[in-house]
Amino acid sequence: MDVVLFLPETYLLMMALVFFCQSLWKSSAQLNQGIAVFLSGIGVIINLYAVNMTGDLFWHAYRVDLFSQIFKLLISVGLLLISVLCLKNKSIEEKLQPEFFMFLCISAAGLMMMVSSVELITIFISMELSSYSLYILIPISKDISHGRIEAAAKYIIFGAAATGIMLFGMSYIFGVTQSTYLSEIIKKMPELIGQPVGIVGLLLILCGFFYKLSVVPFHFWTPDIYEGTANETVSFIATMPKLAAAALLIRLTNLADPKSIDLIQVLVVISAVSMTFGNIAALVQKDLKRLLAYSSIAHAGYILLGILTLKLDGYSAVVFHITAYMLMNLACFLVISTVSQDGKNVTVSDVSGLHKRSPLLAFTLAVGFFALAGIPPTAGFTGKFFLFIAALNEGHLALIIIAAVNTAISVYYYLNIVRSAYGQDPNGLPAVTLSFSNRILNYGLIISIIILGVLPTRFIELARAACEKIKL
């Protein structure tokens, strides 16, 4: 076994060990935050080095290819951005910060393992490694209220239910194919996909990833978790698990025949309902994190537009859009974390007059929400364009019309927040002071979102090349 292939995951586990050692004695918050940023930066370099590695590990249960390495690189970049966002952390107690970063690293390692897993048991173990870390992270906060405890309990209960459903589906697939390896299952899937047991088994497995993506009807946990979790923690939950879930959805749906009508019809219904419910529910939200929760449900529906094509163009569009989604969501959570006083939740009225209190932060807010709304020239517009074209090429015109209507609905509540930041007076709200690292992160996210929207060709070609490697 070539252990170098496991380098990114090993490095993250070593990072977790460093923070475990930090938790054994009293250390300052500034030191822990600085260590997190420094080590996360090295992690990005390691993933860049490993991006072209290929091979199999653990008796062919773990596959390292361009597809998996691209997602690992995205996860490492996301972890670095979140580590910078956590500088001057307002929501986590100083004495708990080593544990906070330790579980972030363990969860990220689990997500990296998910994207390389090509065997059902390995998928399950890596998913649970990531999930159990998040179960611990959610209640960690200075504000230990009933809302936080309720959010943690809901996440555990819904997570356990989703895991049970997924395991039930795995048992169906194993019972019929007598194998847990995707490479073996794919040989028998063409004859099984037309049978009820094959469709049911695959759909039950997909339920576990639908839970991570927050699609209807697996969305119930999302608003309460977003609202009841510390700002810095929810910035991780809102972005990183969705990267891994999208990668595994691509791997699993790739098992199906592109002409699997039953599977496509199920995905079409889930996509349409998720988009519509998420956007309509977001219209009345005042809490920004709760609004972003319903927005994530809607965007999960958009992502399914690419998945349900079961074609290379759709898959590459998903990789592009989920990358854009990570950047624009982190831009929004950066504003929330910076504006928030003592880690409290931020409402629409709390960003009133933000252009006068902090022009840079107001511009980041505008770019982030413009991108989520799909307004050019942002990455959000380009990502939706690729998804719409991929679905349209497969004849899903009615679904594209539904998606276009939902995009128009979303413009209202996204631009309402921008209107509050630019069109209203501060009303006595204090000016927001930005640190040097915060300014760098603002500039980096703004530039990334715009460049990815204006010059998408290279990345979409890379995404297409990566998706070509998922054939087992």
N, C-alpha and C positions, 0 to 999 in steps of 0.2 A: 504494500500500500504506500503510495506517495503522499506522505504527510503534508507536503507543501501545498497540496490541493486544498487542505483544510485550514490554511493559514488565516484567512479573514475571521473565521469563526473562533479559532484558537486565540487570536489576538483579543477579540471582544471578551472572551472568558477570562483572559489574563487581566484585562481592564477591570472586570468585575472583582477579581481577586485583589487588585490594588485598592479598590474602594472598600472591600471587606476589611483589609488591614487598616485602612484609615478609620474605620468605624470602631476599632479596638481601643483607640485612645482619642483624647480630645483634640480636634483639629478645627481650624477656622473655616468658615463658609467660603471666604475668598480663596483659600488654598485649594479646597475641594473643587470649586468651580473652575479655577485655573487649570488644575490637573485634568478635569473633564474636557476642557477645550483643547488642551495640548495633546492629550492622548487620542481624542476623536480626530484631530487633524492628521496625526500619524496613521490612524485607521483608514482615512481616505486615501493616503498615499499607498498603503498596503493593498487596498482594493484596486487602485489603478494599476499596480504592479501585477495583480492576479487576474486582471480582466480577460486576458487571452488564454488563461489556463484551461485545459480540457482533460477529462479523465473520469474514472469511476472509483468510488470508495465503498467500504463496508459491504462487500459482496454484491456490488452493483445496485445497492439500495439508494445510493447517493450519487447524483450526477453533477459534475462540474462542466459547464459549457458556457458559451457566450451569453445565452439567455439568462442563466442563473447569475453569472458574474455581473451583468448589467444591473440587475435588481439589487445585488449585494452592494454595488457601488452607490446606487441611489439610497439604500438604507444607511450606509456609512455617511453619505453627505447629509442626509436628514438628521442623523444623530449629532453631527457637528453643528448644524444650524440650531438645533434645539439646545445644545450645550451652550452656545453663545447666547441664545435667548434666555437661558437660565442664569446668566451673570446678574448679580444683584437680585437674586431670587427673592420675591416678596411672599411667596405662598408656603414654602417649606421651612420648618424649623431648622435652625443652624445645626443642632445636634443630630438631626435625621438626614442631613444632606449626603453623607457617605452612603447610607443605605439607599437613598433616592437614586443616586447615580449608579450604584451597583445593580439595582433591579432594572434600570433602563438598559444597561449593557447586556444583562442576561436576556431580557425580552428581545432586544435587537439581535442577539446571537440566535435565539429561537426562530426569529423571522428569516434570518439568513439561511438557517437549516431548512426551513419550509420551502424556499424557492429552489433548493437543490434536491429535494426529496422526490424520488421516483418509485417509492414503495409505500403501501398504505400505512403500515405500522410506523415507518419513519416519519411520514406526514403527520400522523397522530401525535407522536412523541414531541416533535419539534413545535407543533401548534400548542400543545399543553405547556411546554417549557416557556413559551412566550406569554401565554394567557395567565399562568399562575403568578408570574412576575407582575402583570398588570393588576391582578386581584389584590396584591399587596400594596401597589403604588396608589391606587385610587383613594383610600382613606387617609393617606399621609398628607397632612396639611396643618397649618397653624389654626385654621378654623375647623375644629372638630364638632360639627353640628349634626343634627339628625339627618339633614339632607345628604351630608357626606357618607354617613353610615348606610343610609338607605340606598344611595347610589352604588356603593360597594357591594351590598347584599344583592341588589338587582343584577349587577354585572356577573356575579358568581352564579346566581340561579339560572339566568338566561344562558350563560356560558356552558354550564353543566348540561342544560337541556339540549343545546345545539350540539355539544360533544356526543351526547347519547344518541341523538338522531343520526349524526355522521357515522358513528360506530355501527349502528344498525344497518346503514347502507353499505358499509364496508363488508359486513358479514354476508349480505346478499351477494355482493360481487365475488367474494372469496368462495362462497358456497357453490356458485355456478362455474367459476373459472378454475377453482382449486389453486389459486395463486394470489399473492398480494403485490407482485411486481407489475408495474404499469406496462412494461415491455411484453409481458406474457398476457396480460388482460387485453391489450390492444389487438392481439391476434384473434381473440375470440369475440371481441365486441361487435364486429359487423353482423354476425349471426344472432347475437344476443340483444342488440339495440332495438330490434323489431319486436322483442318479447317484453311483456309487462315487467318481469323481474329485472331485466337489464335497465329499463328506463327508471323504474322505482329506485333501484340500487344507486344509480348514478345521481339521480335527483336528491336522494337522501344525503349522499356524500357532499353534494354541492351546497346543501343547507348549512354545513359548517362554515363554508366560505361566504355564503350569503350573510351569515351572522356577522362576520368580520367586516363585510362591505356595508352592512346596515340597510339591506334592501328589504322592502315589504314582502312578507310579514315578519321579518326577523329584525325589525327596527325599534321595538318597544323600549329597549334599554338605552337607546342613543340620546334622546333629549335630557333625561335625568342624569346620565353619566357626564355629559358635557357640562351641564349646569352645576352639578354637585361636586366636581373634581377640581383640584387646583389648576390654575391657568397653565402652568408649565407642563403639568402631567397630561392634560387633555390635548396639548399641542402634539404630543407624541401619539396618543391614542387616536387622534383624528387623522393621522397621516401614515405612520409606519405600518400598522397592521393591514391597511388597505393596499399597500404596495405588494406585500406577500400574498394577500388573498387574490389580488388580480393575477399575479404570476401563476398561482396554483389553479385558478379557474381556467386560465389559458391551457395549462398542461392537461387538465382533466377533460375539458370539452374537446381538446384535440384528439381524444380517444374515440369520439363519436364520428359517425359517418356525416359528412357535410349535408347529406340529404335526410337527416334524422328529423322528420317533420314534427314528431311528438315533443322532442326536446326543444326544438326551435320555438314551437308554439308556447310552451311553458315559459321560456325566457322572454318572449315577446310580451306576454301578459304581465310578468313580474316587472319588466322594464317600464312599461306604460304606467302601471299602478304606482311604482316607486317614484317616478318623475312627478306624477300628478299629485300624489299625497304630500310628498316632501315640499313642493313649491307652494301648495295651497296652505299647508300648516305653517309655513314660514312667514306668510303674509302678516300674521297678527302678533308675531314675537317681538318683544322689546329687549329681552336679554340677548346680547350678541352671541354668547356661546350657545344658547338654546336655538337661536336662529341658524347658526352654522351647523348645528346638529341636524336640523331638518334639511338644510342645504346639502349636507352629506348624503342624506337619503335620496334626494333628487339626483345628485351626481352619480350615485351608484346605479341609478336607472340609465343614465347616459352611458356609463361604462359598459353596461350590458348590451348596448347597441352594437358595440364592436364584438363582444363575446358571441352573440347569437348568430353572427355571420358564419362562424366556424371556418373562417378563411384567413389567409395570411394578412390581407389588407386590414381586416377588422382587428386582428390581434396586435398588429403594429400600431394601429390607431389607439388601442387601449394602453399600450406602453407609453405612448406619447402623452395621452391625456392624464394618466395617473401621475406621471412626472410633473406635468403642469399643475395638477391638483395639489401635489405636495407643496410646491413653491408658493402658490397663491393662498393656500390655507395657512401656511406658516407666516406669510406676510400679515394676514388678518390677526393671527394669534400673537404676533409680535406687538402689534398695536394694542391689543387687549391687555397683554401682560405689562406693557409700559405705562399705559394710561391708568391701569388699576391701582387703587390705593390700598396698601396692606393686603394685596392678594384678593380683594373682593371682586365679585362679578361686575361686569361693565354693561350698562344699558345704552340704548340709542341716545338718550339725553346726556350721557356722560361724555360723548364725543362732540357735543355742541361746541362750535367755534374752534375746533381743533386746528384749523389752518392758522389761527392767530396764536394759539398756545404752543404749537410745534409744527411749523410748515412741512418739515420732512416727514414727520409721522402721519400727517394728514394726506400727503401724497402717496405714501405707502398704503394707507387705508384705501384710497381711491383706486390705485392700481390693483390691489388685491381683490376688491369687490367688483371692479370692472372686468377682471379676468374671470371671476366666478360667474358673472352674468354673461360672459361670452362676447364682450365688446372688443372689436379690433382696436389697436394692433396687438393685443395681449395673447399670451399662450393659451388662455382659456378659449378664445375664439377659434384659434387654429386647431386646438384639440377637438372641439365640438365639430368643426368643419370636417376633419378627417373621419370622425365617427359617423357623422350623417352620410357622407359620401359612401363609406364602406357598407352601411346598412341599405342605402338607396340602390347600390349596385346589385344587391341580393333581392331587390323587389319589395322591400318593406316600406312602401310609400306612406301608408296610413300611420305607421309608427313614427316616421320622420315628421309628419304633420303634427302629431301629438307632442313630439319633442320640441318642435319649433314654437308651438303655442305655450308650452311650459317655459321655454327660454324667455318668451315675452313676459310671462307672469313674473319670473324671477327678477327681471330688470327693475320692477317696481320696488321690491323690498331691498334690493342691493343699493339702488341709487338713492333710496330714502336715507340710508346711513351716510352716504357721501354728501347728500344735501344737508344733513345735520352738521357734518364736519365743516362744510364750506359756506352754507347759506344761513347759518344762525350765529348769534353772538355767544361768547363764552359763558355769559350769565353768572359771573363770579367764580367760575371754575379756574383752578390754578394753572399756570404755565407748566409744561412738561419738559423736564431737563433730560437730555439724552447723553449717555456716556459715549466714549469713542467707539467701543465695541458695538454698541447699539446702532450708532450711525453707520458703521461699516456694514452691519447686517441689513439695515434698511436699504442702503445703496445696492448691495449685492442682490437682494431679492427683487428690487425694482428692475435692475438691469437684466437679470436672468429671465424674468417674466416677459419683458418686452423683446429681448433678443430671441427667445424661444418662439415667440409669436411671429416675429418678422422674418427670421431666418430658420425655418424648421427643417429644411431639406436634409441636412447632415444627420440630425438626430432621428428623423423618421426613417432614413436609410439604415442607420445603425439599429434601430428597433426592428426593422424588417429583417435584417441579417440575423439578429438575435432570435427572432421568432421562427426563422427557417431551421434553427438548430433543435427545436423541441420535438421533432419527429424521433420516436424511439425505435 
